[in-house]
Amino acid sequence: MARTSALTENPSKNFIKSFFLRIFSLMIIIGTIVIFIDPFFHYHKPWFGLKAVLTDKEYQCIGSLRNFDYDSLIVGSSVAENYYNGWFNEGFGCTAVKAVRSYGATADLCYLLDAAYENHNLEYIFYSMDTSSLAADPIPTYELTGCPMYLYNKNYFDDVEYLYNKGVLFEKIPYMIANSLIGDYDANDSYNWAQWKEFNQDMALGLYIRTPDIAPMKEKEYYQNVLDANINLVKKQIENHPETQFKIFFPAYSMLFWDNLYRTGDLEAYLYNMEQAIAAFLPYTNVEIFYFQDKKEIVTNLENYMDTLHFSPEINYYMAEQIIAGNEKLTKDNYKQRLSDMRDFAYEIVYELILPYEHLIRTA
């Protein structure tokens, strides 16, 4: 009887063994597919004819910086995402990729710069510096904002979240393959979102919600502590990499941005922050600074914008062309006057230029 019982148990044991072997084999196959295609470029750059389909910056930017071939970076917030990489490649004879982060806080962008410098010698950094970034907390926010840290850290033991992710397997991999084989995706348009947006006065005014009251103006040194910390973060990058040419530029926000700064009491502090940052960066021989916030014909034309900050790709192109040509450059001799004129322009916006639009602006 014992022998008969043992024989009847063997099929069950064999089935369980076979089941787990199949599961294990399936896991190996799935993991191999993800590693092989690697849509987030966590392990390697694109190969076997696949394109660098870059559409998810929180998931792909860090991997592309570590694994792609390039010698220059386009750095900034969402307003920098609509630059066509090829403009800078042709203008400066370089190969650029984007290092971008929503909101563009200084600490976040310097985090990306550190990742790029791990395995790359950079010839140029085209740094779109947001005015607000100088007043942001000087600590990286990736973990605090829920970014997939298994892609950022170098602990491959937690890559299970990437290797066995149905979104990666059934959405990201097919999307990458489709755009590589049958789509017209251009890697120079990495992270570009403009093709789905409208830029006109109605959009810009519709998305601007104005505070009904005007707050007391802050002292210009209000952000001094975080300002100093953010300046030092950028200075560290400049000083540690004298071989890199830093092309820092302040992009052209709409006049709604300056109206909002005035009404929230930040105008004088933000102007002061810019002047202090520019004064700190100008002495370096590997730094050039370009200024576009005082371009009246752009800033006051709301047809160029979709909200207070985000401008059309035509404005991206204009600024890229000016940087390539060496125009709109700040120097030790002219920067104080340019910023003084910017201050006058900002108050002209508040007291005169915004008035014809007030009946179209919503208040909170």
Phi, psi and chi 1 to 4 in degrees:
 res  aa     phi    psi   chi1   chi2   chi3   chi4
   1 MET       -  -40.7  -68.8  -67.9  -66.2      -
   2 ALA   -60.5  -42.4      -      -      -      -
   3 ARG   -65.1  -40.4 -176.4  177.3  178.7 -177.9
   4 THR   -64.0  -40.7  -57.3      -      -      -
   5 SER   -62.6  -42.0  176.2      -      -      -
   6 ALA   -63.8  -38.9      -      -      -      -
   7 LEU   -66.0  -37.0  -71.7  173.0      -      -
   8 THR   -71.1  -21.7   58.5      -      -      -
   9 GLU   -80.5  -25.9  -68.7  176.3   -0.8      -
  10 ASN   -60.0  -44.7  -74.6  -22.2      -      -
  11 PRO   -57.4  -37.8  -26.1   37.0      -      -
  12 SER   -66.1  -45.3  177.3      -      -      -
  13 LYS   -63.6  -40.4  -70.4 -178.8  179.0  179.6
  14 ASN   -63.9  -38.3  -70.7  -22.8      -      -
  15 PHE   -64.4  -44.7  173.9   79.3      -      -
  16 ILE   -63.8  -43.7  -66.3  172.7      -      -
  17 LYS   -61.4  -44.2 -178.3  179.1  178.5 -179.8
  18 SER   -65.1  -38.2  176.1      -      -      -
  19 PHE   -61.8  -48.4  174.2   78.6      -      -
  20 PHE   -69.0  -32.8  -79.2  106.2      -      -
  21 LEU   -64.6  -39.3  -78.7  173.9      -      -
  22 ARG   -66.8  -42.3  -69.8  177.4 -178.2  178.6
  23 ILE   -61.7  -44.7  -67.8  -64.4      -      -
  24 PHE   -62.4  -43.5 -179.4   72.9      -      -
  25 SER   -63.2  -40.2  -61.6      -      -      -
  26 LEU   -63.8  -41.0 -178.1   60.9      -      -
  27 MET   -63.9  -40.1  -68.5 -179.8   66.7      -
  28 ILE   -62.3  -42.9  -67.5  -65.0      -      -
  29 ILE   -64.8  -46.4  -68.4  170.6      -      -
  30 ILE   -62.5  -47.6  -68.2  172.5      -      -
  31 GLY   -60.3  -39.7      -      -      -      -
  32 THR   -65.0  -40.3  -60.2      -      -      -
  33 ILE   -61.3  -46.5  -69.0  172.1      -      -
  34 VAL   -63.6  -44.3  173.4      -      -      -
  35 ILE   -64.3  -40.2  -67.9  172.1      -      -
  36 PHE   -67.2  -47.9 -176.0   80.6      -      -
  37 ILE   -79.9  -48.0  -54.5  -63.0      -      -
  38 ASP    51.9   67.3 -163.5   10.1      -      -
  39 PRO   -66.8  -17.7   25.9  -35.6      -      -
  40 PHE   -99.0    3.1  -64.7  158.7      -      -
  41 PHE    55.9   38.1  -47.4  109.1      -      -
  42 HIS   -72.6  -30.9 -173.7   47.0      -      -
  43 TYR  -110.3  -28.4  -56.7  106.3      -      -
  44 HIS  -162.4  166.8   55.6   78.0      -      -
  45 LYS   -76.7  168.3   62.3 -173.7  177.4 -177.2
  46 PRO   -60.3  143.3  -20.7   31.3      -      -
  47 TRP  -143.1  176.3   53.0   11.6      -      -
  48 PHE    52.8   40.6  -64.6  105.0      -      -
  49 GLY    81.6   -1.8      -      -      -      -
  50 LEU   -74.8  146.0  -66.5  174.2      -      -
  51 LYS   -90.2  159.0  -66.0 -179.1  179.5  179.3
  52 ALA   -81.7   85.4      -      -      -      -
  53 VAL   -86.2   98.6 -178.6      -      -      -
  54 LEU  -108.0  104.5  -64.5  168.3      -      -
  55 THR  -132.0  -12.8   55.6      -      -      -
  56 ASP  -122.9   88.6  -61.6  -53.4      -      -
  57 LYS   -63.6  -35.8   57.5 -177.4  179.0  -69.5
  58 GLU   -64.4  -27.1  -76.5   80.3    9.0      -
  59 TYR   -99.5  -26.3  -69.8   83.8      -      -
  60 GLN  -111.6  -24.3  -63.9  174.4  -54.5      -
  61 CYS   -61.4  -46.4 -169.5      -      -      -
  62 ILE   -64.7  -39.8 -170.0   66.3      -      -
  63 GLY   -67.7  -39.9      -      -      -      -
  64 SER   -65.5  -36.4   65.8      -      -      -
  65 LEU   -68.1  -32.2  -66.5  178.6      -      -
  66 ARG   -82.5  -27.4  -73.2  173.4  174.2  160.8
  67 ASN  -120.6  -14.8  -64.6  -48.2      -      -
  68 PHE   -80.7  166.1  -78.2   21.0      -      -
  69 ASP   -97.7  119.9  -63.5  -36.5      -      -
  70 TYR  -164.5  165.5   58.3   89.3      -      -
  71 ASP  -131.6    4.8   58.8   25.9      -      -
  72 SER  -150.2  160.5  -60.5      -      -      -
  73 LEU  -131.2  144.3  -66.8  178.1      -      -
  74 ILE  -104.6  114.3  -59.7  166.2      -      -
  75 VAL  -116.3  138.0  178.6      -      -      -
  76 GLY   160.4 -166.1      -      -      -      -
  77 SER   -93.6 -158.9   65.9      -      -      -
  78 SER   -62.3  -24.5   53.8      -      -      -
  79 VAL   -72.1  -13.9  -60.2      -      -      -
  80 ALA   -93.4   -7.3      -      -      -      -
  81 GLU   -73.1  -21.2  -68.1  170.6   20.9      -
  82 ASN   -93.4    8.9  -66.9  -24.0      -      -
  83 TYR   -73.7  138.3  -73.3  101.9      -      -
  84 TYR   -85.3  118.0 -172.5   73.9      -      -
  85 ASN   -52.4  -36.2  -61.0    5.0      -      -
  86 GLY   -61.6  -26.4      -      -      -      -
  87 TRP   -58.6  -46.7  -62.3  -21.6      -      -
  88 PHE   -74.4  -36.5  -64.7   98.1      -      -
  89 ASN   -59.2  -45.9  -65.4  -14.8      -      -
  90 GLU   -72.9  -38.2  -65.3  173.1   10.2      -
  91 GLY   -70.9  -31.2      -      -      -      -
  92 PHE  -120.7    2.7  -69.8   95.8      -      -
  93 GLY    62.2   43.8      -      -      -      -
  94 CYS  -127.5  179.2   62.9      -      -      -
  95 THR  -124.7  105.8  -58.2      -      -      -
  96 ALA  -107.9  145.5      -      -      -      -
  97 VAL  -127.0  168.3  -61.7      -      -      -
  98 LYS   -96.1  139.3  -68.5 -167.1  179.4   94.0
  99 ALA  -120.9   92.7      -      -      -      -
 100 VAL  -126.6  154.4  -70.9      -      -      -
 101 ARG  -152.3  131.2  167.1   72.5  164.1  150.5
 102 SER   -54.7  137.7  -64.4      -      -      -
 103 TYR    77.4  -24.9  -48.7  113.8      -      -
 104 GLY    60.6   35.4      -      -      -      -
 105 ALA   -59.4  143.5      -      -      -      -
 106 THR   -57.1  -44.5  -53.4      -      -      -
 107 ALA   -63.9  -38.3      -      -      -      -
 108 ASP   -65.1  -42.8  -74.4  -19.6      -      -
 109 LEU   -70.1  -36.1  -62.9  179.3      -      -
 110 CYS   -68.2  -31.2  -73.4      -      -      -
 111 TYR   -59.6  -44.1  179.4  100.5      -      -
 112 LEU   -67.4  -37.6  -63.4  178.6      -      -
 113 LEU   -61.9  -42.6  -69.7 -179.2      -      -
 114 ASP   -60.2  -40.8  -73.0  -21.6      -      -
 115 ALA   -64.1  -39.8      -      -      -      -
 116 ALA   -66.4  -41.0      -      -      -      -
 117 TYR   -72.1  -12.5  -85.5  116.8      -      -
 118 GLU   -57.0  -41.8  -72.8  175.3    5.3      -
 119 ASN  -130.3   13.1  -62.4  -52.6      -      -
 120 HIS  -134.7  144.2  -64.2   81.0      -      -
 121 ASN   -99.4  119.7  -63.7  -43.5      -      -
 122 LEU  -100.0  132.4  -60.8  179.9      -      -
 123 GLU   -86.5  -44.7 -173.0  171.8   -6.0      -
 124 TYR  -133.0  146.1  -65.1  102.8      -      -
 125 ILE  -126.0  116.5  -72.3  178.8      -      -
 126 PHE   -97.4   99.7  -52.2  102.8      -      -
 127 TYR  -105.5  106.3 -166.9  136.2      -      -
 128 SER   -82.0  104.3  175.7      -      -      -
 129 MET   -97.2  113.5 -175.0  167.7  -73.5      -
 130 ASP   -75.5  138.6  -70.7  -63.4      -      -
 131 THR   -57.9  -40.3  -49.1      -      -      -
 132 SER   -67.4  -23.9   57.5      -      -      -
 133 SER   -64.8  -25.1   69.8      -      -      -
 134 LEU   -74.0  -15.5  -62.7  170.0      -      -
 135 ALA  -108.7    7.4      -      -      -      -
 136 ALA   -84.8  158.6      -      -      -      -
 137 ASP   -59.7  134.3  -71.7  -23.9      -      -
 138 PRO   -85.7   41.8   32.0  -34.7      -      -
 139 ILE  -132.0  144.0   55.0  172.8      -      -
 140 PRO   -60.9  145.7  -23.0   34.0      -      -
 141 THR  -114.4    9.6   64.0      -      -      -
 142 TYR   -59.3  -49.9  -68.7   97.6      -      -
 143 GLU   -69.2  -39.8 -172.5  167.8    6.4      -
 144 LEU   -63.6  -29.8  -67.6  173.0      -      -
 145 THR   -98.3   11.7   54.5      -      -      -
 146 GLY    81.0   23.2      -      -      -      -
 147 CYS   -68.0  153.9  -73.9      -      -      -
 148 PRO   -73.0   89.5   28.0  -34.9      -      -
 149 MET   -66.2  -16.8  -63.2  -49.1  -64.9      -
 150 TYR   -65.6  -17.5   56.3   87.5      -      -
 151 LEU   -91.4  -21.2  -62.9  173.9      -      -
 152 TYR   -91.5  -40.4  -71.6   75.2      -      -
 153 ASN   -77.4  175.0   63.7   33.6      -      -
 154 LYS  -113.3   29.5  -64.9 -176.7  179.1  179.5
 155 ASN   -97.2   96.6  176.2   15.8      -      -
 156 TYR   -71.6   -8.3  -68.8  109.3      -      -
 157 PHE   -71.2  -23.1  -70.0  103.7      -      -
 158 ASP   -96.2   12.1   63.2    7.5      -      -
 159 ASP   -70.6   -4.2  -76.2    1.5      -      -
 160 VAL   -56.9  -30.2   62.3      -      -      -
 161 GLU   -67.2  -22.9  -63.8 -175.7   63.7      -
 162 TYR   -93.8  -45.4  177.5   43.2      -      -
 163 LEU   -67.8  -31.6  -62.3  176.6      -      -
 164 TYR  -122.0   56.7  -56.1  104.3      -      -
 165 ASN  -116.1  116.4 -175.4  -45.5      -      -
 166 LYS   -64.5  -29.5   66.7  178.0 -178.4  179.8
 167 GLY   -64.4  -39.9      -      -      -      -
 168 VAL   -66.9  -45.6  171.1      -      -      -
 169 LEU   -70.0  -42.7 -168.0   63.6      -      -
 170 PHE  -103.5   -8.3  -63.2  112.3      -      -
 171 GLU  -121.4  -57.4  -64.2  177.0   20.8      -
 172 LYS   -70.2  -42.9  -58.6  -56.1  179.3 -178.2
 173 ILE   -65.7  -49.7  -72.3  177.7      -      -
 174 PRO   -59.6  -37.5  -25.1   35.2      -      -
 175 TYR   -63.7  -43.0 -177.0   78.3      -      -
 176 MET   -64.6  -43.8 -180.0  179.2  176.2      -
 177 ILE   -64.9  -44.1  -67.2  173.8      -      -
 178 ALA   -61.8  -45.2      -      -      -      -
 179 ASN   -69.3  -26.1  -83.3  -83.9      -      -
 180 SER   -78.2  -38.1  -64.8      -      -      -
 181 LEU   -97.9  -37.7  -59.8 -178.4      -      -
 182 ILE  -123.8  -10.3   60.9  175.8      -      -
 183 GLY   -89.8  174.2      -      -      -      -
 184 ASP  -109.8   28.4   58.4   -6.1      -      -
 185 TYR   -60.3  136.0  179.1   80.9      -      -
 186 ASP  -115.2  118.1 -175.3  -13.2      -      -
 187 ALA   -61.1  -20.4      -      -      -      -
 188 ASN   -66.4  -17.7  -76.6  -62.4      -      -
 189 ASP   -96.3   26.3  -92.3  -32.2      -      -
 190 SER   -53.3  131.7   53.5      -      -      -
 191 TYR    63.5    9.5  -48.9  118.0      -      -
 192 ASN   -67.9  127.7 -170.8  -54.6      -      -
 193 TRP  -114.4   -1.5   45.8  -97.2      -      -
 194 ALA   -68.5  -27.0      -      -      -      -
 195 GLN   -65.2  -14.4   59.4  -93.5   42.2      -
 196 TRP  -106.5    9.9  -60.9  -64.0      -      -
 197 LYS  -118.0  160.5  -58.4  -63.7 -177.5 -179.0
 198 GLU  -112.0  139.6  -66.6 -177.1   14.9      -
 199 PHE  -122.2  109.7  -61.2   86.6      -      -
 200 ASN  -167.2  171.9   54.3   59.1      -      -
 201 GLN   -60.3  -42.3  176.6  179.1  -60.7      -
 202 ASP   -62.1  -42.0  -69.0  -19.5      -      -
 203 MET   -64.0  -47.6  -78.6  -67.1  -61.8      -
 204 ALA   -62.1  -47.3      -      -      -      -
 205 LEU   -69.7  -34.4  -68.7  171.2      -      -
 206 GLY   -66.6  -28.5      -      -      -      -
 207 LEU   -97.2    0.5  -67.9  174.7      -      -
 208 TYR   -98.3  112.5  177.1   40.0      -      -
 209 ILE  -106.1  111.2  -58.8  177.8      -      -
 210 ARG   -86.6  139.1 -161.0 -175.1 -156.8 -167.7
 211 THR   -69.7  133.9   57.0      -      -      -
 212 PRO   -69.0  -28.9   24.4  -32.9      -      -
 213 ASP  -109.1  154.4  -59.7  -43.7      -      -
 214 ILE   -99.2  118.3  -60.1  174.4      -      -
 215 ALA   -74.5  154.1      -      -      -      -
 216 PRO   -58.7  141.6  -22.2   33.2      -      -
 217 MET   -69.1  128.4 -168.5   64.3   65.0      -
 218 LYS   -69.8  154.8  -62.5 -180.0  177.3   71.6
 219 GLU   -61.4  145.9  -65.7  -68.1  -30.5      -
 220 LYS   -63.2  -26.4   64.6  179.5 -176.7  179.2
 221 GLU   -88.6   14.7  -60.6   92.0  -10.2      -
 222 TYR   -54.8  -39.0 -177.1   84.0      -      -
 223 TYR  -100.2   20.5  -64.9  103.8      -      -
 224 GLN   -54.7  -42.5 -169.7   70.6   59.4      -
 225 ASN   -64.6  -48.8  -70.7  -22.2      -      -
 226 VAL   -72.7  -31.8  -67.0      -      -      -
 227 LEU   -59.3  -49.8  170.3   64.8      -      -
 228 ASP   -59.6  -41.6  -69.8  -18.2      -      -
 229 ALA   -65.2  -42.0      -      -      -      -
 230 ASN   -68.5  -40.1  -76.4  -47.5      -      -
 231 ILE   -60.0  -43.0  -72.1  174.5      -      -
 232 ASN   -65.7  -34.0  -72.9  -27.0      -      -
 233 LEU   -61.6  -44.1  -74.5  172.7      -      -
 234 VAL   -71.6  -41.3  178.1      -      -      -
 235 LYS   -59.8  -36.3  -74.7  174.7   64.0  174.9
 236 LYS   -61.6  -42.4 -178.2  179.9  177.4 -178.5
 237 GLN   -63.4  -43.5  -63.7  -69.4  -22.0      -
 238 ILE   -64.9  -44.5  -64.9  168.7      -      -
 239 GLU   -72.2  -36.4  -68.2  171.0   -3.4      -
 240 ASN   -75.8  -14.5  -72.3  -10.4      -      -
 241 HIS  -133.7   66.6  -54.2  -72.8      -      -
 242 PRO   -64.8  -17.3   24.2  -34.7      -      -
 243 GLU   -77.3  -13.1   74.9  -74.4   -5.9      -
 244 THR   -95.1  134.6  -57.6      -      -      -
 245 GLN   -90.4  117.6  -66.5  -64.3  -48.0      -
 246 PHE   -94.9  115.7  -72.2   78.1      -      -
 247 LYS  -103.6   92.5  -50.3  -81.7 -172.5  179.9
 248 ILE   -92.8  132.1  -61.5  172.3      -      -
 249 PHE  -141.0  146.7   55.2  100.0      -      -
 250 PHE  -103.1  112.9  -69.8   83.8      -      -
 251 PRO   -73.1  163.9   26.8  -34.2      -      -
 252 ALA   -86.3  100.4      -      -      -      -
 253 TYR   -81.7  160.4  -58.3  144.2      -      -
 254 SER   -74.4  166.7   81.9      -      -      -
 255 MET   -65.8  -20.2   62.5  179.4  177.1      -
 256 LEU   -64.1  -32.8  -57.9  176.6      -      -
 257 PHE   -61.4  -44.8  171.7   80.2      -      -
 258 TRP   -72.1  -34.3  -61.1  100.7      -      -
 259 ASP   -62.0  -41.8  178.9   67.5      -      -
 260 ASN   -65.6  -41.6 -177.3   64.3      -      -
 261 LEU   -59.7  -40.8  -76.8 -173.4      -      -
 262 TYR   -64.0  -44.8  173.2   77.3      -      -
 263 ARG   -73.1  -24.3  -60.6 -176.8   74.1   84.7
 264 THR   -93.1   -0.1   56.7      -      -      -
 265 GLY    81.7   15.0      -      -      -      -
 266 ASP  -101.3   -4.1  -84.7  -40.0      -      -
 267 LEU   -59.2  -52.8 -179.5   56.4      -      -
 268 GLU   -64.6  -38.6  -68.8  -67.9  -18.0      -
 269 ALA   -67.1  -40.5      -      -      -      -
 270 TYR   -69.0  -38.7  -88.0   45.2      -      -
 271 LEU   -63.9  -41.2  -70.1  168.3      -      -
 272 TYR   -63.1  -43.2  170.6   82.2      -      -
 273 ASN   -58.1  -43.9  -71.1   -5.7      -      -
 274 MET   -63.3  -44.3  -80.2 -164.5  -63.6      -
 275 GLU   -62.5  -41.3 -177.6  170.8   -3.9      -
 276 GLN   -65.6  -41.9  -66.2  -60.5  -58.0      -
 277 ALA   -65.4  -45.9      -      -      -      -
 278 ILE   -61.8  -42.8  -69.0  165.4      -      -
 279 ALA   -62.4  -32.1      -      -      -      -
 280 ALA   -75.7  -32.8      -      -      -      -
 281 PHE   -90.6  -29.6  -56.3  147.2      -      -
 282 LEU   -58.7  -35.7  -87.5  177.6      -      -
 283 PRO   -64.3  -17.2  -24.9   35.7      -      -
 284 TYR   -77.5  134.4  -68.2   94.7      -      -
 285 THR   -71.3  -19.4   57.8      -      -      -
 286 ASN   -99.5   23.3   61.1  -31.6      -      -
 287 VAL  -127.1  135.0  172.4      -      -      -
 288 GLU  -127.0  141.9  -70.7 -177.8  -33.7      -
 289 ILE  -123.3  132.9  -58.3  177.5      -      -
 290 PHE  -120.8  143.3  -58.3   83.3      -      -
 291 TYR  -128.2  126.0 -162.5   71.0      -      -
 292 PHE  -125.3   -0.2  -61.3  101.7      -      -
 293 GLN   -72.7  -15.3  -65.0 -176.4  -23.0      -
 294 ASP   -99.8   14.2   57.1   -4.9      -      -
 295 LYS   -80.5   91.8  -54.9  -49.9  -66.8  179.0
 296 LYS   -57.6  -40.7 -171.7  171.9 -177.0  176.8
 297 GLU   -67.0  -22.9   66.2  -82.8   12.0      -
 298 ILE   -89.6  -51.1  -64.9  174.8      -      -
 299 VAL   -63.6  -35.5  170.1      -      -      -
 300 THR   -90.2   -4.3   59.8      -      -      -
 301 ASN   -97.0   97.8 -176.6    0.1      -      -
 302 LEU   -70.3   -8.3  -63.9 -179.5      -      -
 303 GLU   -66.8  -14.4  -65.9  -63.7  -44.0      -
 304 ASN   -85.5   -4.9  -67.4  -37.7      -      -
 305 TYR  -127.4  157.7  -63.6   88.4      -      -
 306 MET  -110.1  -12.5   59.9  164.2  -80.2      -
 307 ASP  -161.3 -159.0   54.0   27.9      -      -
 308 THR   -67.7  -29.3   60.3      -      -      -
 309 LEU  -109.9  -45.8  -63.7  175.3      -      -
 310 HIS   -82.7  120.2  -64.0   92.0      -      -
 311 PHE  -105.1  167.5   36.9   78.3      -      -
 312 SER   -73.6  161.0   69.3      -      -      -
 313 PRO   -59.5  -24.2  -25.0   34.3      -      -
 314 GLU   -62.5  -34.0  -72.6   75.2   17.8      -
 315 ILE   -74.9  -37.9  -54.8  -54.0      -      -
 316 ASN   -55.0  -45.8  -70.6   93.5      -      -
 317 TYR   -64.3  -43.2  179.6   69.9      -      -
 318 TYR   -58.0  -47.6  165.4   79.4      -      -
 319 MET   -66.6  -40.7  -68.9 -170.3  -70.8      -
 320 ALA   -60.0  -43.6      -      -      -      -
 321 GLU   -62.6  -39.9  -74.2  -73.5  -75.8      -
 322 GLN   -67.5  -39.1  -62.7  -54.9  -54.9      -
 323 ILE   -64.9  -44.1  -66.5  168.3      -      -
 324 ILE   -60.0  -40.3  -68.2  167.2      -      -
 325 ALA   -79.2  -10.7      -      -      -      -
 326 GLY    80.3   20.5      -      -      -      -
 327 ASN   -90.5  166.6  -61.2  -29.7      -      -
 328 GLU    58.5   34.0  -55.4  -59.1  -22.7      -
 329 LYS   -88.7  136.3 -169.4 -175.6  -59.4 -175.7
 330 LEU   -88.7  143.4  -62.4 -176.8      -      -
 331 THR  -131.1  172.0   67.3      -      -      -
 332 LYS   -61.3  -27.2  -66.1  178.1 -176.5  178.2
 333 ASP   -85.2  -26.0  -64.8  -32.2      -      -
 334 ASN  -115.1  -10.3   73.3    7.7      -      -
 335 TYR   -67.8  -35.3   83.5   92.6      -      -
 336 LYS   -66.7  -39.5  -72.4 -173.7  177.7 -179.3
 337 GLN   -68.4  -41.0 -174.0   60.6   53.1      -
 338 ARG   -59.9  -42.9  -74.1  -75.1  -65.3  -87.9
 339 LEU   -74.0  -31.3  -69.4 -179.7      -      -
 340 SER   -64.5  -42.0  176.6      -      -      -
 341 ASP   -65.3  -35.2  -67.8  -16.5      -      -
 342 MET   -64.2  -39.4 -179.4   65.5 -125.6      -
 343 ARG   -62.2  -44.6 -176.3  177.6 -175.2  -86.2
 344 ASP   -62.1  -41.0  -67.7  -18.7      -      -
 345 PHE   -63.6  -42.1  176.6   38.8      -      -
 346 ALA   -60.5  -42.8      -      -      -      -
 347 TYR   -73.0  -28.1  -79.4  101.2      -      -
 348 GLU   -64.7  -39.4 -177.9 -174.4    5.1      -
 349 ILE   -59.6  -48.8  -71.5  171.4      -      -
 350 VAL   -65.9  -42.5  169.6      -      -      -
 351 TYR   -92.3  -19.3  -65.2  137.3      -      -
 352 GLU  -132.5  -57.8  -62.8  178.8   27.8      -
 353 LEU   -69.3  -26.5  -59.7  177.9      -      -
 354 ILE   -83.1  -18.1 -160.9   71.0      -      -
 355 LEU   -58.9  -41.8  -61.9 -176.7      -      -
 356 PRO   -63.4  -13.9  -22.0   34.0      -      -
 357 TYR  -103.3   -4.2  -59.7   92.9      -      -
 358 GLU   -60.6  -35.0  -75.7 -168.0  -39.4      -
 359 HIS   -72.2  -12.2   68.9  -73.1      -      -
 360 LEU   -98.8   -8.7  -60.6  173.0      -      -
 361 ILE   -93.0  131.4  -62.0  173.7      -      -
 362 ARG   -79.6  148.9  -67.4 -177.8  -64.3  162.5
 363 THR  -113.3  150.6   55.9      -      -      -
 364 ALA   -69.3      -      -      -      -      -
